[in-house]
Amino acid sequence: MSIKSWKRRGQWLELMPGKAVTGKEDRQAAADQWLLSELQFPEKLLRQLKATQGIQLAGDRLRLALFAVQPLGVEPRWADLNVLYEDDFCLVVHKPAGMKLHPDGTREDQAITLDHAVASYYEMNGIETSVRHVHRLDEDTTGPVLYAKNAFALAILDEAMRRKTIDRQYVAIADGQVSPELRTIDAPIGKDRHHKQRRRVSDGGQDAVTHVSIVHVWERATLVRLKLETGRTHQIRVHLSYVGHPLVGDKLYGGRSDVIGRQALHGEKLSFNHPLTGALIEVQDPWPADFEQLAARENNTRGERT
């Protein structure tokens, strides 16, 4: 997929497919085929647009009603939002520690979530679309979260998640001195039947693979970078605990207590292909202050070796 020329005109996306469509006798059928082959356009969404007159051919232009007004779907509730990247198709924002990604649906849960904050951001900026997060982060993990701003973007990015082509790089501070020989943790993860919130390595669990890169080995802890080949609940936390190096601050999985007050885990970089153009988008998210302070303390605890 390589769409270089496009414009947004209100609720419409305007494309120029060229002779692949304009040179055909049945232009509508040619347009359908071009969308399916060149844009990997979801067939269900294509049928929906056709049923609502959301596809138009005007001269050499193909118009799609991708930006039709949609309900937010989540109550807009203001919270400070750090936008890391945005265009008409995607939004990437920083999720701070202590904030859930989305409301859990219970009446007792009144906390503002990232979805609430994104809904408020959309409302204040006149973005009339539904709030759609593409992936998740734990409540106390910081880092970038990707949102799709229309149904087409969501379908393409969901498929990218399924194909494992959205790359998420994490940085963490693990307890103890991790061996430089640890490169990959390949161990299935399932639910812990003895603890509702926990997950555990289990032969009957789902495949889970985490790649590990040692950055610094300190006296009491190790700074590591990690990439996920799979995306299981609590995967990094479970895997590092399984190999004897739980995250600092991660009490749920046996990590030592620390004034950071949470697991020392941060999403450092998010990379994905743009859903329309295919261009590689790389989004960096700087370390939060509490993570930087913990790293500095560990670095100052006697010596360091790399």
C-alpha positions in Angstrom: 0.0 0.0 0.0 1.4 3.4 -1.0 -1.1 6.2 -1.3 0.8 9.4 -1.8 -2.0 11.8 -2.9 -5.0 12.4 -0.7 -7.1 15.2 0.7 -9.7 15.5 3.4 -12.7 17.7 2.5 -15.0 17.8 5.5 -16.4 14.3 6.0 -14.9 13.0 2.8 -11.5 11.5 1.9 -10.6 12.3 -1.6 -8.2 10.0 -3.6 -6.9 9.9 -7.2 -6.8 6.3 -8.2 -5.8 7.0 -11.8 -6.5 4.9 -14.9 -7.0 1.8 -12.8 -10.5 3.3 -12.1 -11.0 6.1 -14.6 -10.0 4.1 -17.6 -12.4 1.3 -17.0 -15.8 0.9 -18.5 -17.4 -0.1 -15.2 -15.9 2.6 -13.0 -17.8 1.6 -9.8 -16.7 -2.0 -10.0 -13.1 -0.9 -10.8 -13.2 1.5 -7.8 -14.4 -1.3 -5.5 -11.6 -3.5 -6.7 -9.0 -0.8 -6.4 -10.0 -0.1 -2.8 -9.9 -3.8 -1.9 -6.5 -4.4 -3.5 -4.6 -1.1 -3.1 -6.0 0.0 0.3 -6.8 -3.4 1.7 -10.1 -1.8 2.4 -12.3 -4.0 4.7 -15.1 -5.6 2.8 -17.6 -5.0 5.6 -16.8 -1.3 5.7 -17.0 -1.1 1.9 -20.5 -2.6 2.0 -21.5 -0.1 4.7 -20.3 2.9 2.7 -22.0 1.7 -0.5 -25.3 1.2 1.4 -25.2 4.8 2.7 -24.0 6.4 -0.5 -20.6 6.9 1.1 -18.6 6.3 -2.1 -18.6 8.8 -4.9 -16.8 9.1 -8.3 -16.3 12.6 -9.5 -14.1 13.0 -12.5 -10.7 11.6 -11.7 -11.5 11.6 -8.0 -12.8 8.9 -5.7 -14.5 10.2 -2.5 -15.1 8.1 0.6 -17.2 9.3 3.6 -14.6 8.1 6.1 -15.0 11.2 8.4 -18.8 11.1 8.9 -19.9 12.3 12.3 -19.8 9.6 14.9 -20.7 9.6 18.6 -17.8 9.8 21.1 -19.1 6.6 22.8 -17.4 7.7 26.0 -18.3 10.5 28.4 -15.9 13.4 27.8 -14.1 14.2 31.1 -11.2 16.5 31.0 -7.7 15.5 32.1 -4.3 16.9 30.9 -3.4 15.1 27.8 0.1 14.8 26.2 -0.4 14.3 22.5 2.7 12.6 20.9 1.4 12.3 17.3 -1.8 13.2 15.5 -3.2 13.3 12.0 -6.7 12.7 10.4 -6.4 8.9 10.9 -4.3 8.4 14.1 -3.8 9.8 17.5 -1.0 8.8 19.9 -1.1 10.0 23.5 0.9 9.4 26.6 -0.8 7.4 29.3 0.4 8.4 32.8 0.8 6.1 35.8 -2.3 5.5 37.9 -4.8 6.0 35.0 -6.8 3.2 33.6 -7.2 3.0 29.8 -10.9 2.7 29.7 -13.9 2.7 32.2 -14.8 -0.8 33.5 -18.5 -0.2 33.3 -19.2 -0.4 37.0 -21.1 2.3 38.8 -18.5 2.4 41.6 -15.6 3.3 39.2 -15.7 7.1 38.9 -12.0 7.6 38.0 -11.1 9.5 34.8 -9.6 7.1 32.3 -7.5 7.8 29.2 -10.5 7.2 27.0 -12.4 9.9 29.0 -9.6 12.3 28.5 -9.4 11.6 24.7 -13.1 12.1 24.4 -12.7 15.5 26.1 -9.9 16.3 23.7 -12.0 15.4 20.7 -14.9 17.5 22.0 -12.8 20.5 22.6 -11.1 20.3 19.2 -14.2 19.6 17.2 -13.2 16.1 16.3 -16.6 14.3 15.8 -15.6 10.7 16.0 -15.7 7.7 18.3 -13.0 7.0 20.8 -11.2 3.8 19.6 -8.0 2.6 21.3 -6.0 0.1 19.3 -4.0 -1.6 22.2 -3.8 -1.4 25.9 -1.5 -0.6 28.8 -1.8 -1.6 32.5 -3.0 1.0 34.9 0.4 1.7 36.4 2.4 1.3 33.2 3.3 4.6 31.4 3.8 5.0 27.7 2.1 5.8 24.3 -1.3 4.5 23.4 -2.6 4.5 19.8 -6.1 5.6 18.8 -7.8 5.2 15.5 -9.8 8.2 14.4 -12.1 6.5 11.9 -13.5 3.0 11.2 -11.1 2.4 8.3 -8.0 3.3 10.4 -9.3 1.0 13.2 -9.8 -2.0 10.9 -6.3 -1.6 9.3 -4.6 -1.1 12.7 -6.5 -4.0 14.3 -5.2 -6.2 11.5 -1.7 -4.9 12.1 -2.0 -5.8 15.7 -3.2 -9.3 14.7 -0.2 -9.7 12.3 2.2 -8.3 15.0 3.4 -5.5 12.8 2.8 -2.8 15.4 6.1 -2.6 17.3 6.1 -1.6 21.0 9.4 -1.1 22.8 9.5 -0.9 26.5 12.1 0.0 29.1 12.0 -1.5 32.6 14.0 -1.7 35.8 14.2 -5.3 36.9 15.2 -6.4 40.4 18.7 -7.9 40.7 21.4 -8.4 38.1 20.0 -9.9 34.9 22.3 -12.2 33.0 23.4 -10.8 29.6 22.7 -14.3 28.3 19.0 -13.7 28.7 17.8 -12.7 25.3 14.3 -14.2 24.9 11.7 -15.5 27.3 9.4 -17.9 25.6 6.8 -19.2 28.1 3.0 -19.5 27.8 0.9 -17.3 30.1 -2.5 -18.2 31.6 -4.7 -17.1 34.5 -3.7 -17.8 38.1 -6.6 -19.7 39.6 -5.4 -18.8 43.1 -5.4 -15.0 42.4 -8.0 -13.1 40.4 -5.7 -10.3 39.2 -2.6 -12.3 38.5 -1.4 -14.2 35.5 1.2 -17.0 35.6 3.4 -19.1 33.3 1.4 -22.2 32.6 1.8 -25.0 30.1 -1.9 -24.6 29.2 -1.6 -20.9 28.7 -1.3 -18.8 25.5 1.9 -18.5 23.7 4.0 -15.6 24.9 7.4 -14.4 23.7 9.3 -11.4 25.2 12.7 -10.3 23.7 15.2 -8.8 26.3 18.1 -6.4 25.8 20.3 -5.5 28.7 21.1 -1.8 28.9 22.8 -1.4 32.3 23.5 -3.7 35.2 23.6 -2.0 38.5 24.3 -3.3 42.0 20.7 -4.0 42.9 18.8 -3.8 39.6 19.1 -3.9 35.8 17.8 -1.6 33.1 16.4 -3.6 30.3 14.7 -2.9 27.0 12.0 -5.3 25.9 10.0 -6.0 22.7 6.8 -8.1 22.7 6.3 -10.7 20.0 2.9 -11.4 21.6 0.6 -9.1 23.8 -0.6 -11.1 26.7 -2.0 -9.5 29.9 0.8 -8.5 32.2 3.3 -10.3 29.8 6.5 -8.4 30.7 5.7 -8.5 34.4 4.9 -12.2 34.4 7.9 -13.1 32.3 10.5 -11.2 34.3 9.1 -12.5 37.5 9.3 -16.0 36.1 13.0 -15.7 35.4 13.6 -14.4 38.9 13.9 -10.7 38.2 10.5 -9.1 38.9 10.1 -5.4 38.1 11.1 -3.0 40.9 7.9 -1.8 42.6 5.7 -4.6 41.2 4.3 -6.1 44.4 1.8 -8.2 42.6 4.6 -10.3 41.0 7.1 -10.2 43.8 9.1 -7.1 43.1 10.7 -5.2 46.0 8.8 -2.1 47.3 10.1 1.2 46.1 9.0 4.9 46.4 8.2 4.8 42.7 4.9 3.2 44.0 4.3 1.2 40.8 6.0 -1.3 38.5 9.0 0.3 36.8 7.8 -0.2 33.3 7.5 2.4 30.5 6.5 2.2 26.9 9.4 4.0 25.2 8.6 3.7 21.5 5.7 2.9 19.3 6.1 2.1 15.6 3.4 1.4 13.1 2.6 1.8 9.4 0.2 4.6 8.6 -3.2 3.0 7.8 -3.7 4.9 4.6 -0.2 5.7 3.2 1.8 2.8 4.6 4.5 5.2 5.8 6.4 4.1 8.9 5.4 6.2 12.0 7.7 6.1 14.9 6.6 7.8 18.2 9.0 8.3 21.1 7.7 8.8 24.6 10.3 10.2 27.0 10.8 8.6 30.4 8.5 10.0 33.1 10.1 11.7 36.1 9.5 8.9 38.6 11.3 6.4 36.2 14.2 8.7 35.6 14.6 9.3 39.4 14.5 5.5 40.1 17.2 4.9 37.4 19.3 7.7 38.9 19.1 6.2 42.4 20.0 2.7 41.2 22.9 4.1 39.2 24.2 5.8 42.3 23.9 2.7 44.5 27.6 1.7 44.5 29.0 0.7 41.1 27.7 0.1 37.7 28.7 -2.4 35.0 27.4 -2.7 31.4 
